[in-house]
Amino acid sequence: MTPTPSLVIIGASGDLTRRLLMPALYRLELAGKLPPLNIVGYALEDWTPEYFRDHIEKGLLEFEKEVDLAAWAKLSRKLDYRSGDLSVEKIRALEKFTQGEASFYLALPPGVFAAAAQGLGEAGMALESGGPRRLIIEKPFGTDLKSALELQTEVSKHWKESQILRIDHFLGKETVQNLMVFRFTNTPIEHLWNNRVIEEVQITAAETLGLEGRYKYYDGAGALRDMLQNHLMQMFTLVAMEPPPIWDADVIRTHKVEVLKSVRPITPENVHDHALRGQYGGYLEEPGVPSGSRTETYAALKLYVDNWRWKGVPFYLRSGKKLGGTYTEIALKFREAPTRLFADTSQNPLEDNWLVFQIKPEETIDLILTVKKPGLELSSRHVSLHNEYEEGHESYSAYDQLLLDALEGDRTHFLRMDEVEWAWRILTPVLEAWSSGNPVLYESESSGPEELAPQGGWRPLRFVQPD
């Protein structure tokens, strides 16, 4: 009889498990999507399985709008718990729970990823004699190119690249995944997706929140490492990649790496032309932040992809805290019409046309076009062809999708090591330049620093539906 597959969550007592992983597994159970599975929590705390189940149930009641008792009862029967550290002797106690196919989720601080991968490997957990074995690693994968390569060296001592799933939850978002479907199944759209038609691309991830008690992590990371190196660079590669010939994990990820390899290098001499960092006023007064900290709470990049499709098109990426809105979007600006046909009429100056993939607060797609205003005068207005992506459908989180993919062995939406490496290669000169000097100050609830803004300015931090 084939053993039931297992999911072992290393660090199961932490906030990630309670807030995100277990609610995602619960929603998959509720939807009937969760495959046969034993779920084993593993952490330092000396808990009983019963206490662990109570801990998870309290989390569901806190973070889910409503808990279906039948679905929770079914899920709770799949839960077990064992306490232990990352030593080989303790980890070997997991053998009886992992006789067949098994996935190990590192819900741990980044500083112990290498130790956990090594402990699991030395305990024999990477061996696939009884079925596939997978290691799921949260971001960040390193803090710069050097540390990423060192971490890879440690992890790869026991784990093959095909076993490693580096998770970036933005790749599980519906609109981000729909970007590929929208591009590659609609012939008219793909014909517009090039430098002859697109003038610029803006990718924004803004939030109104500050540190919210995360100073220990954030002050050592900053906006560039926290958001741009992973989330925004992933969205950037999906926008810029060439159409893959088949839907295959390695083919798709190879196309994304080709984008990163095509990015015009940022040199120490031209960092200021391609990167900007800012810090909101009052950051240094935040509890726990060291006086004189140069950590950026806002980061912006201007990238060029020097290939046939995108030569000359600037890609602007920005993310920041304490801004004027919580808003995430991918926006492509179309070039202006080559002639002003209405220059001698009462027609208003033509406004920009955009294709906007909004990811937060709602997941929508908008094609913004210009049409004539009703009436006797020849004047125009903007209209939007608007699609609310989730309208009429069940809503799932990014972790729902990515956990299901991981359990099924689908690596399409996980990062391969060369993706991680090339993203760090692009940003290494920026990080080195920012090791000295100070960020630009900006006011809270503003749009952030204006330096490095596109010629026509940044798009507003909220979507305004055309009249």
C-alpha positions as CSV (number, residue, x, y, z in Angstrom):
1,M,0.0,0.0,0.0
2,T,1.4,3.4,-1.0
3,P,2.0,5.7,2.0
4,T,0.0,8.9,2.2
5,P,2.1,11.9,1.1
6,S,3.2,14.2,3.9
7,L,3.7,17.9,4.4
8,V,6.1,18.8,7.2
9,I,6.1,22.4,8.3
10,I,9.4,23.2,10.0
11,G,8.8,26.2,12.3
12,A,5.1,25.4,12.6
13,S,4.6,27.4,15.8
14,G,5.3,30.7,14.0
15,D,3.2,33.4,12.6
16,L,3.6,32.3,8.9
17,T,2.0,29.0,9.7
18,R,-0.8,30.4,11.7
19,R,-1.7,33.4,9.5
20,L,-1.0,32.0,6.0
21,L,-0.2,28.4,5.6
22,M,-2.9,26.7,7.7
23,P,-5.6,29.0,6.4
24,A,-4.6,28.2,2.9
25,L,-4.7,24.5,3.6
26,Y,-8.1,24.9,5.2
27,R,-9.5,26.7,2.2
28,L,-8.2,24.0,-0.1
29,E,-9.9,21.4,2.2
30,L,-13.1,23.4,2.1
31,A,-13.0,23.5,-1.7
32,G,-12.3,19.8,-2.0
33,K,-8.9,20.6,-3.6
34,L,-6.6,19.3,-0.9
35,P,-5.1,16.0,-2.0
36,P,-4.6,13.1,0.5
37,L,-2.1,14.4,3.0
38,N,-0.6,14.0,6.4
39,I,0.4,17.4,7.8
40,V,3.1,17.4,10.5
41,G,4.0,20.5,12.5
42,Y,7.6,20.6,13.7
43,A,9.0,23.3,16.0
44,L,11.0,23.9,19.2
45,E,7.9,24.4,21.4
46,D,7.1,21.3,23.5
47,W,3.5,21.1,22.4
48,T,1.2,18.1,22.2
49,P,-0.7,17.4,18.9
50,E,-3.9,18.5,20.7
51,Y,-2.4,21.8,21.7
52,F,-1.1,22.4,18.1
53,R,-4.6,21.7,16.7
54,D,-6.1,24.2,19.2
55,H,-3.5,26.7,18.2
56,I,-4.3,26.4,14.6
57,E,-8.1,26.5,15.2
58,K,-7.7,29.8,17.1
59,G,-5.8,31.1,14.1
60,L,-8.5,30.1,11.7
61,L,-11.2,31.7,13.8
62,E,-9.1,34.9,13.9
63,F,-8.1,35.2,10.2
64,E,-11.0,33.5,8.4
65,K,-14.3,35.3,8.0
66,E,-16.2,32.1,8.7
67,V,-15.0,28.6,9.6
68,D,-16.8,25.6,8.2
69,L,-16.8,23.2,11.2
70,A,-17.0,20.1,8.9
71,A,-14.1,21.2,6.8
72,W,-12.0,22.0,9.9
73,A,-12.8,18.7,11.5
74,K,-11.6,16.9,8.3
75,L,-8.4,19.0,8.2
76,S,-7.7,18.6,11.9
77,R,-7.7,14.9,11.6
78,K,-4.7,15.2,9.2
79,L,-2.7,17.3,11.7
80,D,0.1,16.0,13.9
81,Y,2.9,17.6,15.8
82,R,6.4,16.8,17.0
83,S,8.8,19.1,18.8
84,G,12.5,19.3,18.1
85,D,15.4,21.4,16.9
86,L,17.4,21.3,13.6
87,S,19.8,18.6,14.8
88,V,20.0,15.4,12.8
89,E,19.0,13.3,15.8
90,K,15.8,15.2,16.4
91,I,14.8,15.4,12.7
92,R,15.2,11.7,12.3
93,A,12.1,11.4,14.5
94,L,10.1,12.5,11.4
95,E,11.0,9.3,9.5
96,K,7.8,7.5,10.6
97,F,5.7,10.4,9.2
98,T,7.6,10.5,5.9
99,Q,7.7,7.0,4.5
100,G,6.7,8.0,1.0
101,E,6.3,11.3,-0.9
102,A,7.1,14.3,1.4
103,S,7.4,18.1,1.2
104,F,9.3,20.1,3.8
105,Y,8.2,23.8,4.2
106,L,10.8,26.0,5.9
107,A,8.6,28.4,7.8
108,L,11.7,29.8,9.5
109,P,13.8,32.9,9.7
110,P,16.1,33.2,6.6
111,G,19.2,32.9,8.8
112,V,18.5,29.3,9.5
113,F,17.5,28.1,6.0
114,A,20.9,26.6,5.4
115,A,21.0,24.8,8.8
116,A,17.5,23.4,8.2
117,A,18.3,22.2,4.7
118,Q,21.5,20.6,6.0
119,G,19.8,18.9,9.0
120,L,17.0,17.5,6.8
121,G,19.5,16.3,4.3
122,E,21.8,14.6,6.8
123,A,18.8,12.9,8.3
124,G,18.0,11.4,4.9
125,M,14.9,13.4,4.2
126,A,16.1,14.4,0.7
127,L,16.4,10.8,-0.4
128,E,13.7,9.8,-2.9
129,S,13.6,6.0,-2.6
130,G,10.0,6.1,-1.3
131,G,8.8,8.9,-3.5
132,P,9.4,12.6,-4.4
133,R,10.9,14.9,-1.8
134,R,10.6,18.7,-2.0
135,L,12.1,21.5,0.0
136,I,10.0,24.7,0.0
137,I,11.9,27.9,0.9
138,E,10.4,31.3,1.6
139,K,12.0,34.5,0.4
140,P,14.4,36.1,0.8
141,F,17.0,33.7,-0.8
142,G,20.1,35.6,0.4
143,T,20.6,39.3,1.0
144,D,22.9,39.9,-1.9
145,L,24.6,37.9,-4.7
146,K,27.4,36.6,-2.4
147,S,25.0,35.3,0.3
148,A,22.6,33.9,-2.2
149,L,25.4,31.8,-3.8
150,E,26.6,30.7,-0.4
151,L,23.1,29.6,0.6
152,Q,22.7,27.7,-2.6
153,T,26.0,25.9,-2.0
154,E,24.8,24.8,1.4
155,V,21.3,23.8,0.3
156,S,22.6,21.9,-2.8
157,K,24.9,19.7,-0.7
158,H,21.8,17.4,-0.1
159,W,19.0,18.8,-2.3
160,K,18.9,18.7,-6.1
161,E,17.6,21.8,-7.9
162,S,14.6,19.9,-9.1
163,Q,13.6,19.3,-5.5
164,I,13.9,23.0,-4.4
165,L,10.8,25.2,-4.6
166,R,11.7,28.9,-3.8
167,I,8.4,30.5,-3.1
168,D,7.4,34.1,-4.0
169,H,3.7,34.6,-3.2
170,F,3.2,37.2,-5.8
171,L,3.5,34.5,-8.4
172,G,0.4,32.8,-7.0
173,K,-1.8,35.9,-7.3
174,E,-4.6,35.5,-9.8
175,T,-3.9,38.6,-11.8
176,V,-0.2,37.9,-12.1
177,Q,-0.9,34.4,-13.4
178,N,-3.6,35.8,-15.7
179,L,-1.0,38.1,-17.2
180,M,0.4,35.2,-19.1
181,V,-2.9,33.9,-20.2
182,F,-4.0,37.4,-21.3
183,R,-0.8,37.8,-23.3
184,F,-0.4,34.5,-24.9
185,T,-4.0,33.5,-25.8
186,N,-5.1,36.9,-27.3
187,T,-3.5,37.5,-30.7
188,P,-4.4,41.2,-30.9
189,I,-2.7,41.8,-27.5
190,E,0.5,40.0,-28.3
191,H,0.9,42.1,-31.5
192,L,0.8,45.3,-29.3
193,W,3.3,43.9,-26.8
194,N,6.5,45.5,-28.1
195,N,8.5,48.8,-28.4
196,R,6.7,49.9,-31.5
197,V,3.5,50.3,-29.5
198,I,4.5,50.5,-25.8
199,E,6.2,53.7,-24.6
200,E,6.9,52.7,-21.0
201,V,5.9,50.2,-18.3
202,Q,5.3,51.1,-14.6
203,I,5.1,48.5,-11.9
204,T,4.1,49.7,-8.5
205,A,3.7,48.1,-5.1
206,A,2.8,50.8,-2.5
207,E,1.4,50.6,1.0
208,T,0.3,53.0,3.7
209,L,1.7,50.9,6.5
210,G,5.0,51.6,8.2
211,L,7.1,49.0,10.1
212,E,4.3,47.6,12.3
213,G,6.8,46.2,14.7
214,R,8.9,44.5,12.0
215,Y,12.0,46.7,12.6
216,K,14.3,43.8,13.3
217,Y,13.8,42.4,9.8
218,Y,13.1,45.5,7.9
219,D,15.9,47.7,9.0
220,G,18.4,45.1,7.9
221,A,16.6,44.6,4.6
222,G,15.0,47.7,3.2
223,A,12.6,48.2,0.3
224,L,15.0,47.0,-2.4
225,R,15.6,43.6,-0.8
226,D,12.1,43.3,0.7
227,M,10.1,44.0,-2.5
228,L,12.0,44.8,-5.7
229,Q,14.5,42.0,-5.8
230,N,11.8,39.4,-5.7
231,H,8.1,40.4,-6.1
232,L,8.5,43.3,-8.6
233,M,11.4,41.7,-10.5
234,Q,9.1,38.6,-11.0
235,M,6.3,40.8,-12.4
236,F,8.8,42.5,-14.6
237,T,10.0,39.3,-16.1
238,L,6.5,38.1,-16.8
239,V,5.7,41.3,-18.6
240,A,8.9,41.3,-20.7
241,M,9.4,37.6,-21.4
242,E,9.1,36.1,-24.9
243,P,6.1,33.7,-25.6
244,P,7.1,30.2,-24.5
245,P,6.5,27.4,-27.1
246,I,5.0,25.1,-24.5
247,W,3.7,25.3,-20.9
248,D,6.6,23.8,-19.1
249,A,8.1,24.9,-15.8
250,D,11.7,25.0,-17.0
251,V,10.9,26.5,-20.4
252,I,8.9,29.4,-18.8
253,R,11.6,30.0,-16.2
254,T,14.3,30.0,-18.8
255,H,12.4,32.7,-20.7
256,K,12.3,34.7,-17.5
257,V,16.0,34.4,-17.0
258,E,16.6,35.6,-20.6
259,V,14.9,38.8,-19.7
260,L,17.2,39.3,-16.7
261,K,20.2,38.6,-18.8
262,S,19.0,41.2,-21.3
263,V,18.7,44.0,-18.7
264,R,21.2,46.8,-19.5
265,P,23.9,46.6,-16.8
266,I,23.8,49.1,-14.0
267,T,27.3,50.3,-13.4
268,P,28.8,52.0,-10.3
269,E,29.0,55.2,-12.4
270,N,25.4,55.3,-13.5
271,V,23.5,54.0,-10.5
272,H,21.9,57.4,-9.9
273,D,20.4,57.2,-13.4
274,H,18.8,53.9,-12.7
275,A,18.0,53.7,-9.0
276,L,16.6,55.9,-6.2
277,R,16.1,55.3,-2.5
278,G,13.9,57.2,-0.1
279,Q,13.0,57.2,3.6
280,Y,9.8,58.5,5.1
281,G,10.0,61.3,7.6
282,G,9.8,59.9,11.1
283,Y,11.4,56.5,10.2
284,L,14.3,57.2,12.6
285,E,11.9,57.8,15.4
286,E,10.2,54.4,14.9
287,P,10.8,52.1,18.0
288,G,13.8,49.9,17.5
289,V,15.3,51.7,14.5
290,P,18.9,52.7,15.1
291,S,19.7,56.5,15.0
292,G,21.3,57.4,11.7
293,S,19.9,54.3,9.8
294,R,20.2,54.7,6.1
295,T,17.7,51.9,5.4
296,E,15.4,52.8,2.4
297,T,11.7,52.6,2.9
298,Y,11.1,53.5,-0.8
299,A,13.0,52.2,-3.8
300,A,12.7,52.8,-7.5
301,L,14.4,51.3,-10.5
302,K,14.6,52.3,-14.2
303,L,15.5,49.3,-16.2
304,Y,16.0,48.7,-20.0
305,V,15.7,45.4,-21.7
306,D,18.1,45.5,-24.6
307,N,16.5,43.0,-27.0
308,W,14.5,43.2,-30.2
309,R,11.1,43.4,-28.5
310,W,11.9,46.1,-25.8
311,K,14.9,48.1,-27.0
312,G,14.4,51.7,-25.7
313,V,11.4,51.1,-23.5
314,P,12.0,52.0,-19.9
315,F,10.6,49.8,-17.2
316,Y,9.9,51.7,-13.9
317,L,9.6,49.6,-10.7
318,R,8.8,51.3,-7.4
319,S,7.8,50.2,-3.9
320,G,7.5,52.0,-0.6
321,K,6.0,52.3,2.8
322,K,3.9,55.1,4.3
323,L,2.8,56.2,0.9
324,G,-0.5,57.7,-0.1
325,G,-2.3,54.5,-0.9
326,T,-2.1,50.7,-0.7
327,Y,-2.0,49.9,-4.3
328,T,-0.3,47.3,-6.6
329,E,-0.4,47.4,-10.4
330,I,1.3,46.6,-13.7
331,A,0.6,49.4,-16.2
332,L,1.7,49.6,-19.8
333,K,1.5,53.0,-21.5
334,F,0.8,53.0,-25.2
335,R,2.7,55.4,-27.5
336,E,1.0,58.6,-28.6
337,A,-0.7,58.5,-32.1
338,P,1.8,59.7,-34.7
339,T,-0.3,62.7,-35.8
340,R,-2.6,65.2,-34.0
341,L,-5.6,64.9,-36.2
342,F,-7.7,67.2,-34.0
343,A,-5.1,70.0,-33.5
344,D,-7.3,72.6,-35.1
345,T,-10.6,71.6,-33.4
346,S,-12.0,72.1,-29.9
347,Q,-10.9,68.6,-29.1
348,N,-9.1,68.4,-25.8
349,P,-5.4,67.3,-25.9
350,L,-5.3,63.6,-26.3
351,E,-4.6,61.8,-23.0
352,D,-2.5,58.7,-22.5
353,N,-3.8,55.2,-23.2
354,W,-3.0,52.4,-20.7
355,L,-3.4,48.8,-20.1
356,V,-3.6,48.3,-16.3
357,F,-3.4,45.0,-14.4
358,Q,-4.4,46.0,-10.9
359,I,-3.4,43.4,-8.2
360,K,-4.3,45.3,-5.0
361,P,-6.8,46.3,-3.5
362,E,-8.9,44.5,-6.2
363,E,-7.7,42.2,-9.0
364,T,-8.9,43.9,-12.2
365,I,-7.8,44.5,-15.8
366,D,-8.5,47.9,-17.5
367,L,-7.9,49.0,-21.1
368,I,-8.1,52.8,-21.0
369,L,-9.0,54.4,-24.4
370,T,-10.1,57.7,-25.7
371,V,-13.5,58.3,-27.3
372,K,-15.7,61.2,-28.3
373,K,-17.8,62.9,-25.6
374,P,-21.5,62.9,-26.3
375,G,-22.6,66.3,-27.5
376,L,-22.3,68.8,-30.3
377,E,-18.6,69.7,-29.8
378,L,-15.7,67.5,-30.9
379,S,-14.1,66.7,-27.6
380,S,-12.9,63.5,-26.0
381,R,-13.0,61.6,-22.8
382,H,-11.4,58.4,-21.4
383,V,-13.3,55.2,-21.1
384,S,-12.2,51.9,-19.6
385,L,-12.9,48.4,-20.8
386,H,-13.0,47.0,-17.3
387,N,-12.9,43.5,-16.0
388,E,-13.2,42.5,-12.3
389,Y,-11.2,39.4,-12.4
390,E,-12.8,37.5,-9.5
391,E,-16.4,38.6,-10.1
392,G,-18.6,35.6,-9.9
393,H,-15.8,33.2,-8.8
394,E,-14.4,31.8,-5.6
395,S,-11.6,33.9,-4.2
396,Y,-8.3,32.1,-3.4
397,S,-5.1,33.4,-1.9
398,A,-1.7,33.2,-3.5
399,Y,-0.7,30.6,-0.9
400,D,-3.6,28.4,-1.8
401,Q,-2.4,28.2,-5.3
402,L,1.3,27.8,-4.5
403,L,0.8,25.2,-1.8
404,L,-1.3,23.2,-4.2
405,D,1.3,23.5,-6.9
406,A,4.0,22.4,-4.5
407,L,2.1,19.4,-3.3
408,E,1.5,18.4,-6.9
409,G,5.1,19.0,-7.9
410,D,4.4,21.8,-10.4
411,R,7.4,24.1,-10.3
412,T,6.1,26.7,-12.8
413,H,5.5,29.4,-10.3
414,F,8.6,28.9,-8.2
415,L,12.0,30.5,-8.7
416,R,14.9,28.6,-10.2
417,M,18.3,29.4,-8.8
418,D,19.5,31.2,-11.9
419,E,16.5,33.6,-11.7
420,V,17.6,34.5,-8.1
421,E,21.2,34.8,-9.2
422,W,20.5,37.1,-12.1
423,A,18.2,39.3,-10.1
424,W,20.9,39.8,-7.6
425,R,23.5,40.5,-10.3
426,I,21.3,43.4,-11.6
427,L,21.0,44.9,-8.2
428,T,24.4,44.3,-6.7
429,P,25.8,47.6,-8.0
430,V,22.9,49.5,-6.5
431,L,23.3,47.8,-3.1
432,E,27.0,48.6,-3.2
433,A,26.4,52.3,-4.1
434,W,23.8,52.6,-1.3
435,S,26.3,51.4,1.3
436,S,27.2,55.0,1.7
437,G,25.2,58.3,1.4
438,N,21.7,58.8,2.6
439,P,18.2,58.2,1.2
440,V,16.0,61.1,0.0
441,L,13.4,62.1,2.6
442,Y,9.7,62.0,1.7
443,E,6.6,62.8,3.6
444,S,4.2,60.2,4.8
445,E,1.0,59.7,2.8
446,S,2.7,61.2,-0.3
447,S,3.6,59.7,-3.6
448,G,7.2,59.3,-2.6
449,P,10.2,61.0,-4.1
450,E,9.8,62.5,-7.5
451,E,13.4,61.9,-8.6
452,L,13.6,59.1,-11.2
453,A,9.9,59.5,-12.1
454,P,8.8,58.8,-15.7
455,Q,8.6,61.8,-18.0
456,G,4.8,62.0,-17.6
457,G,5.0,61.3,-13.9
458,W,4.1,58.3,-11.8
459,R,0.6,57.0,-12.1
460,P,-1.6,57.8,-9.0
461,L,-1.6,55.4,-6.1
462,R,-5.2,54.5,-6.8
463,F,-7.2,53.6,-9.9
464,V,-9.6,56.3,-11.1
465,Q,-12.3,54.8,-13.2
466,P,-12.9,57.1,-16.3
467,D,-16.2,58.8,-16.5
